[in-house]
Amino acid sequence: MRPIQSLLLLWTGWAFCLVAQAQGDAAGPAQKYLLVDTHIDVPERLEEHWEDVTRATQKGDFDYERARRGGLDVPFMSIYTPAESEAEGTSFDLANRLVDRVEALVGRAPDKFMLVKTPREAELAHQRGLIGLAMGMENGAPIDGKLENLAFFRDRGISYITLAHSLSNHISDSSYDEKRQWNGLSPFGREVVSEMNRLGMMVDISHVSDEAFFQVLEISRVPVIASHSSARFFTPGWERNMSDEMIKALAAKGGVIMINFGSSFLTEEARQWYDRMSEARKSYLSRNGFDEHGSEAEVFQQDYRAAHPFPYANLDDLVAHFTHVIRLVGVAYVGIGSDFDGVGDSLPEGMKDVSFYPALVEKLLAKGHTAADIEAILGGNLLRVWRAVEDYAAVPRG
C-alpha cells in the first residue's frame, strides 16, 4: 500500500472515530437522563389514521422503536380537541375518547409503556425501563364550563391543560383569534387557574393571548409552563411565540418554556411562508365557495408547497431558541415541547422524529453546556415545576 493511501485510511478512520464519539457522547445523556417532551400529538394522529405505535410505524413522528433510539422517556400525549368542538358540543366526549386511546396503548404493551400521572411515576417508569405516557389537554374546551370536570380529568391522568387553542373559548382568549372577547381570561377562566392550582394540574399558557398570559401569572400560586412555544425574538410580532418580556416573567415565577420544533416557530422565513400560503388558500377557498375544513383546502396546500418549496429550519435554528432563552433567564427555565405529530411536514432538517433527540444534545454539548445543563433541559426543569405544582396541592387549605 502506498504511503498516501495509508495516510488517507488513517485520516478517514480517525475522522470516523471522532464522529462516532460525538454521536455517542450525545446519545449518552439522551439515554442516561430522564427525557421529557411535553407535547406530542399521537392521540389525534391515531384518531385520524390508526397505527400500532407499540412497534415501528411507516408514518408519523412517534413510535416505540424510534422513541427508544432517541432516549425519550416521558412523552406527554396531547389530548387535543379542535377549537370548533366547543361550539359543536363534542369536546368532552372527544377528549375522553383520546384518553381511552392512551390507556389502550399501555394496555396493549405494558412491557413497553406505563401510564404516568405524577412526577414520581415518571421517574418510576424510567427506572423500570418503560416509556411513561403522561397526558396534557390541548384546549380547555372539554371543561365545558364545569369546575368539577377539572377533577374528573385530573383523575383520568391529565397533568396540564392548555387553556385555549386556535380560537378564544369559554376560558381564555387565543393568540390566533382576532376576536378578544375576554381581554385575557374569562371570569370562569380565572376560577379554572385557581382550581388547577388546588388540584395539582399544571397551567399551560401556550396558545393564549398575551393579556391572558400575564393574568395567569397574577393568579397562579405556582409556576406555569408553555408546553410548546418558542421565542418571539426570531418571529417578530407573532403572538403564538413568547416575547422576551414574557419569558422573563415566566422564569421569575419559576416556570419553563418548552421549545416547539416546528420550522414556522423557529424562523421568520418559514413563518412568512405560512402566512403567504394561508392568505392564498383563504382567497382560493372564498372565490370557489369551498369549506376551509374540506379536502380542497388540503389539496391547495399541497399544490402551493409544490410551487413554492417550504423553507425548512435546521438544527442550528432550533438550538438558537434554547440559547436565546438561556441567555435571557438561565438554563433552569427551558425544555423540550417538540409538537411532534402536530406540526405536519415542517420539522427542521436534522430533527424529523423522536429518534433525533441525540442530535439536539450533540449541538448543545458543542455549545459548551455541561452534563448538569443537559439533564435540566431534557427533563429536570419540567420535573421541578411538576413537583412544585403537586406539592402546593398537597397542602390542605381552608
Secondary structure, DSSP 8 states (H G I E B T S, - for coil): --HHHHHHHHHHHHHHHHHHHHHHHHHHHHHHS--EEEEE-HHHHHHHS---TTS--SSSS--HHHHHHHT--EEEEEEE--THHHHHT-HHHHHHHHHHHHHHHHHH-TTTEEE--SHHHHHHHHHTT-EEEEEEEESSGGGTT-THHHHHHHHHTEEEEE---SS--SSB-BTT-S--SSSSB-HHHHHHHHHHHHHT-EEE-TTB-HHHHHHHHHH-SS--EEEEE-BGGGSTT-TTSB-HHHHHHHHHTT-EEEE---HHHH-HHHHHHHHHHHHHHHHHHHHHT--TTSHHHHHHHHHHHHHS-----BHHHHHHHHHHHHHHH-GGGEEE---BTTS-TT--BT--STT-HHHHHHHHHHTT--HHHHHIIIIIHHHHHHHHHHHHHHS---
